[in-house]
Amino acid sequence: MASQPPCVPSSPKYPDEGGKTAPQECNVQPPLVRAADDVHHPGKLPWAALVAAFGLFRRPKLEVQQDRMLEPLNTPAMDQEPSKKLWIPEKNFWGDHDPLSKIPFQILSGHQHTVSSCLFCVNDTKLLSGSYDCTVKLWDAVDGSIVRDFEHGPKAPVLECSVTADSRRIVAAAYDKTVRTWDLESGKLLWSISHENIISSCKFSPDGKYVASGLDVDHGICITDAKDATTVSHIKDHHKKSVTACCFDPDSQKVASVSLDKSIKIWDVTSQATVLTITQAHSNAISNCCFTFSGHFLCTSSWDKTLKIWNVHTGEFRNRGACVTLMRGHEGCVSSCHFSRDTSFLASGGFDKTVAIWDVGEGYRKISLKGHDDWVMDVAVSSSKKWVLSASKDKTMRLWNIEDIDSIPLVMEYKKALGLKVKQCEECDRPFSNYENDIFSEIVTKCVFCRMDAQHLSAETSSSPEKDSSASGYSLGEDD
């Protein structure tokens, strides 16, 4: 789920609670234009009609041509008999958003408001979404149909939803300060709990035993037993400002959380202590975070338009290599991030309405997926790595088929321009890209992750951890 930048319009429908206004759209209706004394003048047109007509005449030539090209793809009206000449094969349900990219996608429509959260489940055959229209929906990934609306849902916007690794249960956090859990197969509500604070984020642990919630007003996180909804830990003032997102590591032992205060914290569930604190991780608020499937690295997305990959296994974060910064991928705030299962690529969504696909090994953007009409709030990557799912403020989701992404002309030309070639990491066997024109290309035999580990080991032999930690602004354990 995306945390929104500070320019979100508010709505009187959901008043401020704890200093935060519910993220609702401002539905401003245009003024009605009436003739003087209600007298109709056949020779005069209302100003609204004149403005609309003038806008049509002023439309760019390219836009008009694009509309004409798309006319045959429009669904015919129900009361009209479709022409045989306009018959489109079922395969064309997928369309190209950009002639250069050749990335097919499917638009999933069914929500009445911003789609705030999305993810894959049931072996990539189903999709889960949460929305500001106060619903949580289960979708069929094949035909894009809605399978179920979950019963006894919240009466306020849904901010995030999550699913267990076995796809048996789902959880959703809403703006009414509640967390609800359902059985995915039957749709039955299992339990519902209320907090004193707005819940900005919720995640199941990979083993399904816990639910981690990020809290707004008290700047904390709450760990809940997923079976009986009892509280395991409630850490108040964990951050200095509101928590925007949280997630478990693959071992279900640690919870990473990020905040508007630009910091990253990792909480150990067993020892009940903060084991890692990064005080100035970004230059602006951090919107989201996600672990690699090894748990060795953590990615964070930020309103500073960048993403960063941190080596949380060693606890060392130095700008000279232990942290990889992904830049020039989005033109605005980055709202969300998600690793592929093998960490070969990363998907991110932004408030520039795009989805970026990153080559993680060398930290460059492979392609930007365009098509949404508003902010991309959340992204997810399928276990098979063939699909990327995006949720948007434009009330839709898009399912992108990226199976052949490396063979499309746009990506191939970009790789060629950069002089990239693929190698196999000699240590972890992960494929990674390298620069052909780099004079050191012949001796670079490890991916960026293994090189980060090597830099950490070499730094340990040259300096003490305490000196490096204080110099870079990061600390282990509790805050100073």
C-alpha positions in Angstrom: 0.0 0.0 0.0 1.1 3.5 -0.7 1.5 6.3 1.7 0.4 9.5 0.1 2.4 12.7 -0.2 1.2 15.8 1.7 -1.0 17.1 -1.2 -3.9 14.7 -0.7 -7.3 16.4 -0.7 -9.5 15.9 2.3 -13.2 15.2 2.6 -15.7 16.0 5.3 -17.1 12.5 5.1 -14.3 11.2 7.3 -13.3 13.9 9.8 -9.8 14.2 11.3 -9.0 11.5 13.8 -5.8 12.0 15.7 -4.7 14.8 13.4 -5.0 12.8 10.1 -7.7 13.3 7.5 -9.1 10.3 5.6 -7.8 10.2 2.1 -11.0 10.9 0.2 -11.4 12.6 -3.2 -12.9 16.1 -3.5 -15.9 15.7 -5.6 -16.4 19.3 -6.8 -19.4 19.7 -9.3 -19.2 22.4 -12.0 -21.6 25.2 -11.6 -24.8 25.0 -13.6 -25.2 27.6 -16.4 -28.6 29.1 -16.8 -30.0 31.7 -19.2 -31.2 35.0 -17.8 -34.7 34.8 -16.4 -34.9 31.2 -17.5 -35.6 32.3 -21.1 -34.2 30.0 -23.8 -32.4 31.8 -26.6 -31.9 29.5 -29.6 -29.1 31.6 -31.0 -27.0 31.5 -27.9 -25.1 28.6 -26.3 -24.3 28.2 -22.6 -20.7 29.0 -21.6 -20.1 25.4 -20.6 -21.0 24.2 -24.0 -18.8 26.7 -25.7 -15.9 25.8 -23.5 -16.3 22.1 -24.1 -16.5 22.7 -27.9 -13.5 24.9 -27.8 -11.6 22.2 -26.0 -12.4 19.7 -28.7 -11.1 22.0 -31.4 -8.0 22.6 -29.4 -7.1 18.9 -29.0 -3.7 18.0 -30.3 -3.7 16.3 -33.7 -1.8 13.3 -32.2 -4.5 12.7 -29.5 -7.3 12.8 -32.1 -5.4 10.2 -34.2 -4.9 8.0 -31.2 -8.6 8.1 -30.4 -9.4 7.1 -34.0 -7.1 4.2 -33.7 -8.7 3.0 -30.5 -12.3 3.4 -31.8 -12.5 -0.2 -33.1 -11.5 -1.6 -29.7 -14.4 0.1 -27.9 -17.1 -2.2 -26.7 -20.3 -1.7 -28.7 -23.4 -0.4 -26.9 -25.9 -3.0 -25.6 -28.7 -1.8 -27.8 -26.6 -2.0 -31.0 -25.8 -5.0 -33.0 -22.0 -5.4 -33.3 -20.7 -5.2 -36.8 -18.8 -8.2 -38.2 -16.1 -5.9 -39.4 -15.4 -4.7 -35.9 -15.3 -8.1 -34.4 -12.1 -8.5 -32.2 -10.6 -11.8 -31.2 -10.7 -12.6 -27.5 -6.9 -12.3 -27.5 -7.2 -8.6 -28.1 -8.7 -8.3 -24.6 -5.0 -7.6 -23.9 -3.7 -4.4 -25.3 -0.4 -2.6 -25.8 -0.1 0.5 -23.7 2.9 1.7 -25.7 3.8 0.5 -29.3 7.5 0.5 -28.4 7.2 -1.6 -25.3 4.9 -4.4 -26.4 3.9 -5.1 -22.8 0.3 -6.6 -22.8 -1.9 -5.8 -20.0 -5.4 -6.3 -18.7 -7.5 -3.6 -17.0 -9.5 -4.8 -13.9 -12.5 -2.6 -13.2 -14.9 -3.1 -10.3 -14.0 -0.7 -7.5 -15.8 2.6 -7.1 -12.9 4.5 -5.5 -9.1 4.4 -5.2 -7.6 0.9 -5.2 -5.1 1.1 -2.3 -3.7 -2.4 -2.1 -3.2 -5.4 -4.4 -1.5 -8.8 -4.3 -1.4 -12.3 -5.8 -2.7 -15.4 -4.1 -3.7 -19.1 -4.6 -0.7 -19.8 -6.8 -1.1 -16.7 -8.9 -4.6 -17.7 -10.0 -6.4 -15.2 -7.8 -5.9 -11.5 -7.0 -6.8 -9.6 -3.8 -7.5 -5.9 -3.6 -8.6 -3.3 -1.1 -10.1 0.0 -1.9 -11.3 3.3 -0.5 -14.8 2.2 -1.5 -14.7 0.2 1.8 -14.5 -3.2 0.1 -12.0 -6.1 -0.2 -12.4 -8.1 -3.4 -11.1 -11.4 -4.7 -10.5 -11.6 -8.5 -10.0 -14.3 -11.0 -6.6 -13.7 -12.6 -7.5 -15.4 -15.8 -10.6 -13.5 -16.9 -10.4 -10.5 -14.6 -13.8 -11.2 -13.0 -14.7 -10.6 -9.4 -15.0 -13.8 -7.4 -16.1 -12.4 -4.0 -16.7 -9.3 -2.0 -15.9 -10.2 1.6 -18.8 -10.0 4.0 -19.0 -7.7 7.1 -16.4 -5.4 5.7 -15.4 -2.1 7.2 -17.4 1.1 6.9 -14.4 3.2 6.0 -11.7 3.2 3.3 -9.4 0.1 3.3 -5.8 1.1 3.5 -4.0 -2.3 3.1 -4.7 -6.0 2.8 -2.5 -9.1 3.2 -2.7 -12.8 2.7 -1.1 -15.8 4.3 1.5 -17.8 2.4 -0.9 -20.7 2.1 -3.7 -18.4 0.8 -6.1 -19.5 3.5 -6.7 -16.3 5.3 -6.6 -12.6 4.5 -6.4 -9.5 6.7 -7.4 -5.9 6.0 -6.8 -2.6 7.8 -9.3 0.2 7.4 -9.7 3.9 8.3 -12.2 3.0 11.0 -9.3 1.8 13.1 -10.1 -1.9 12.7 -8.3 -5.0 11.5 -10.4 -7.8 10.1 -9.5 -11.3 9.1 -11.5 -13.6 6.7 -11.3 -17.1 5.5 -10.3 -16.8 1.8 -12.2 -19.8 0.5 -15.5 -19.3 2.3 -15.4 -15.5 2.7 -16.4 -15.9 6.4 -15.2 -13.2 8.8 -13.0 -14.8 11.5 -12.3 -11.9 13.8 -12.2 -8.2 14.0 -10.3 -5.9 16.4 -10.3 -2.2 17.0 -7.3 0.0 17.8 -7.2 3.5 19.4 -5.2 4.7 16.4 -5.6 4.7 12.6 -3.9 1.7 11.1 -1.7 2.6 8.2 -0.4 -0.9 7.4 -1.1 -4.6 8.1 0.9 -7.7 7.1 0.7 -11.4 7.8 3.9 -13.1 8.9 5.0 -15.7 6.3 4.2 -18.6 8.8 0.7 -17.1 9.3 1.1 -16.8 13.1 1.2 -13.1 13.5 -0.3 -9.9 12.0 1.9 -6.7 12.2 0.1 -3.4 12.1 1.6 0.1 11.6 0.0 2.8 13.8 -0.5 6.4 12.9 -1.0 8.6 16.0 1.2 6.7 18.6 3.9 6.2 16.0 4.1 2.5 16.9 3.6 -1.0 15.7 1.4 -3.8 17.1 2.0 -7.5 16.8 -1.2 -9.6 17.0 -1.7 -13.3 17.3 -3.4 -14.3 14.1 -5.3 -17.2 15.7 -7.1 -15.5 18.6 -6.4 -11.8 17.9 -4.6 -11.3 21.2 -1.9 -8.6 21.4 1.7 -10.0 21.4 3.5 -6.7 21.4 2.4 -3.0 21.2 5.4 -0.7 20.8 4.4 2.9 21.2 6.6 5.8 20.0 8.6 3.3 18.0 9.2 6.1 15.5 9.1 9.9 15.9 6.3 10.3 13.4 3.5 8.2 11.9 4.4 4.7 10.6 3.7 4.4 6.9 4.4 0.7 6.3 5.7 -2.5 8.0 6.6 -6.1 6.9 7.9 -9.3 8.3 11.1 -11.0 7.3 10.9 -14.4 5.7 11.6 -16.1 9.0 8.6 -14.4 10.7 11.0 -13.3 13.5 11.6 -9.6 12.7 9.3 -6.7 11.7 10.7 -3.8 9.6 8.9 -0.5 9.8 9.3 2.8 8.0 8.0 6.2 8.8 7.4 9.8 7.9 10.4 10.6 10.1 12.6 9.1 7.3 13.8 6.2 9.5 13.9 2.4 9.3 13.5 0.2 12.3 13.6 -3.6 12.8 11.9 -5.2 15.8 12.7 -8.7 17.0 9.5 -10.5 18.0 11.3 -13.1 20.2 13.6 -10.7 22.2 11.0 -7.9 22.2 13.7 -5.4 21.3 14.7 -3.0 18.4 17.7 -4.7 16.8 18.4 -2.1 14.1 17.7 1.6 13.6 18.6 3.7 10.5 17.8 7.3 11.5 18.2 9.1 8.1 17.6 6.5 5.5 16.1 8.9 2.9 15.9 12.7 2.5 12.1 12.6 2.6 9.3 10.4 4.1 9.6 6.7 3.5 6.4 5.2 1.9 7.0 1.5 1.8 9.4 -1.4 2.5 9.8 -5.1 1.4 12.3 -7.9 2.2 14.0 -10.1 -0.4 12.9 -13.7 -0.1 16.2 -14.5 1.6 15.6 -11.9 4.2 19.2 -10.6 3.6 18.1 -7.3 2.0 15.4 -4.7 2.6 14.1 -2.3 -0.1 12.6 1.1 0.9 10.7 3.5 -1.3 10.5 7.2 -0.6 8.9 10.5 -1.5 12.4 11.7 -2.4 11.8 9.9 -5.7 14.3 7.1 -5.0 14.4 3.5 -3.8 17.2 2.0 -1.7 18.3 -1.5 -1.0 19.8 -2.2 2.4 22.0 -5.0 3.6 20.1 -5.8 6.9 21.9 -9.1 7.4 25.2 -7.5 8.3 23.8 -4.4 9.9 26.3 -2.2 8.0 25.0 0.7 5.9 27.7 2.8 4.2 27.1 5.0 1.2 30.2 3.6 -0.5 28.5 0.4 -1.4 26.5 -1.3 1.4 23.4 0.6 0.3 22.3 0.6 -3.4 20.2 3.6 -4.5 17.9 3.2 -7.4 17.4 6.6 -9.1 15.9 8.1 -12.2 13.0 5.6 -12.3 10.1 7.9 -11.3 9.5 11.6 -11.8 7.6 11.9 -8.5 7.2 10.3 -5.1 7.7 6.5 -5.1 4.7 4.8 -3.4 5.4 1.1 -3.3 8.0 -1.6 -4.0 8.0 -5.4 -4.4 10.8 -7.9 -5.2 10.4 -10.9 -7.5 10.9 -14.2 -5.7 14.4 -14.8 -7.0 15.3 -11.1 -6.5 16.2 -10.7 -10.2 14.0 -7.7 -10.6 12.0 -5.2 -8.5 8.7 -3.5 -9.3 7.8 -0.1 -8.0 4.8 2.2 -8.3 4.8 6.0 -8.2 2.7 9.1 -8.1 3.8 9.8 -11.6 1.2 7.2 -12.7 3.9 4.6 -13.8 5.2 1.2 -12.8 9.0 0.8 -13.0 10.7 -2.6 -13.5 14.2 -2.5 -12.2 17.2 -4.8 -12.9 18.2 -5.3 -9.3 21.7 -6.7 -10.1 23.0 -3.4 -11.5 20.3 -1.0 -10.3 18.9 0.4 -13.5 15.3 0.8 -14.7 14.6 -1.7 -17.5 11.2 -0.2 -18.5 8.5 2.1 -17.3 4.9 0.8 -17.7 2.5 3.6 -18.5 -1.3 3.5 -18.8 -2.8 4.4 -15.4 -4.7 7.7 -15.2 -3.7 8.5 -11.7 -1.3 7.6 -8.9 -0.1 4.0 -8.7 -0.7 3.1 -5.0 0.6 -0.4 -4.8 2.4 -3.1 -6.9 2.8 -6.9 -6.6 4.9 -9.5 -8.5 3.6 -13.0 -9.1 5.5 -16.0 -7.8 6.1 -17.1 -11.4 7.7 -13.7 -12.3 5.4 -13.5 -15.3 3.0 -10.9 -14.0 3.1 -7.6 -12.3 -0.1 -6.2 -10.7 -0.6 -2.5 -10.0 -3.4 -0.7 -8.1 -4.2 2.9 -8.8 -6.1 6.0 -7.6 -7.9 5.8 -11.0 -10.1 3.0 -9.5 -8.6 0.2 -11.5 -5.9 -2.4 -11.4 -3.7 -3.5 -14.2 -2.2 -6.9 -14.8 0.9 -6.7 -16.8 2.4 -9.6 -18.7 6.2 -9.2 -18.4 7.2 -12.7 -19.3 9.0 -11.6 -22.4 10.2 -8.3 -21.1 13.9 -8.9 -22.0 13.0 -9.6 -25.6 10.9 -6.6 -26.4 12.6 -3.9 -28.7 12.6 -1.1 -26.1 14.4 -3.1 -23.4 16.9 -4.6 -25.9 17.8 -1.2 -27.4 18.2 0.2 -23.9 20.5 -2.6 -22.9 22.5 -2.2 -26.1 22.9 1.5 -25.5 24.2 0.9 -22.0 26.5 -1.8 -23.2 25.1 -4.4 -20.8 25.6 -8.2 -21.0 24.4 -10.9 -18.6 26.8 -12.9 -16.4 26.3 -15.6 -13.8 27.3 -14.8 -10.2 30.1 -17.2 -9.2 29.0 -17.1 -5.6 25.1 -17.3 -5.6 24.5 -18.3 -9.2 22.2 -15.3 -9.7 22.2 -13.8 -13.2 23.3 -10.1 -13.3 24.0 -7.5 -15.9 27.4 -5.9 -16.4 28.8 -3.2 -18.6 30.7 -4.4 -21.7 32.5 -1.2 -22.1 33.7 -1.2 -18.5 37.4 -1.8 -18.4 36.9 -3.9 -15.3 34.0 -6.0 -16.7 36.2 -9.0 -17.1 37.0 -9.2 -13.4 33.5 -8.5 -12.1 32.2 -12.0 -11.5 29.8 -11.3 -8.6 26.3 -9.7 -8.5 25.7 -6.5 -6.5 24.5 -8.4 -3.4 27.6 -10.5 -3.1 29.8 -7.5 -3.7 27.9 -5.6 -0.9 28.7 -8.5 1.4 32.4 -8.5 0.3 32.6 -4.8 1.0 31.2 -5.3 4.5 33.8 -8.0 5.3 36.7 -5.9 4.0 35.4 -2.9 6.0 35.3 -5.0 9.2 39.0 -5.7 8.9 39.9 -2.0 8.4 37.7 -0.3 10.9 35.5 -1.1 13.9 31.7 -1.3 13.5 31.1 1.4 16.2 33.2 3.9 14.3 31.5 3.3 10.9 28.0 3.2 12.4 28.3 6.6 14.1 30.0 8.2 11.1 27.2 7.2 8.7 24.3 8.0 11.0 23.1 4.5 11.6 23.0 2.5 14.8 22.3 -1.0 16.0 19.9 -1.7 18.8 17.9 1.0 20.6 18.1 4.7 19.8 20.8 6.8 21.4 
